[in-house]
Amino acid sequence: MARRKQPTARQTRLGSELRKLREAAGLKGLEAAALLGTDSAQISQIEFGTAGVSEERVRRLAAHYSCTDAELVEALVTMATDRTSGWWEEYRGLLPTSFLDLAELEYHSSYRLDVEFLHVPGLFQTDDYARAIFSYRVPELPEKDLELRVRHRMERKVIIEEPACTPYEAVIHEAALRIRVGDRAATRAQLDRILGFSEVPHITVRVIPFSLDGFAGATNAMTYVGGAVPRLDTAVRDAPHGAGFIDSEAQLGAFRTLFRKVEAVSLAPERSRDFIHKLAKEL
């Protein structure tokens, strides 16, 4: 297979998981190369995602690494053989690759969790809200680039709309709901959008009110994306030049614990809906 110049995050993750299996088995790259009749450079390229790998090779490597997790192996085979060309590909070369990687990650997700303290989650944002966010960038974006980012963000909602209906839970702090990113009318429209989504069966919206005592977790904003199996989950954190993906088992465990802590102190979905409705009426 031809060497890739810019592997996607999904391709890189496949290689990373194969490397983790090899290292867990206590094997060197040379030993894996001998099994496939190739050299260690080829194994390195596979593990960095710059070279593809066939279904047969994934299965042979997994067996050689004594991997007994059949569901994980099947998930890795799917990652290796999937040739989906998603809607995000039309933005390749027009937006930073992290935008495309996030859309691809979401497309393949089994569920999605968000915790936000200052901004409304991207999947809930209206055009006006997203445009205001991207317009605040320094230096300012050219109008064409600005509109591309807004359109891309709007298209990402496909994962929580029919027929996809990916299970989604968002925990939003009252601060994010009250900050007027746009004018009064835009803020009301944004709250109405959230209320509309909160009525959808596969979407859960929870609110953390200012009145909550003893809450010290306001720095723990996160996006958590479920994989085909728990080992392939991914946490996403905002970085200055795009999203940063986290996949180490220890950190994923910490993110899951943090989400449970935030979820436990937030208002129940029904109370959260009433809370947002009250805020909207005040505008």
Secondary structure, DSSP 8 states (H G I E B T S, - for coil): ----SS--HHHHHHHHHHHHHHHHTT--HHHHHHHHTS-HHHHHHHHHTSS---HHHHHHHHHHTT---HHHHHHHHHHHH-----GGGGGBTTB-HHHHHHHHHHHT-SEEEEEESSS--GGG--HHHHHHHHHT-SS---HHHHHHHHHHHHHGGGGGSTTT---EEEEEEHHHHHS-SS-HHHHHHHHHHHHHHHTSTTEEEEEE-TT-TT---TT--EEEEE-SSGGG-EEEEEETTEEEEE--HHHHHHHHHHHHHHHHHS--HHHHHHHHHHHHHH-
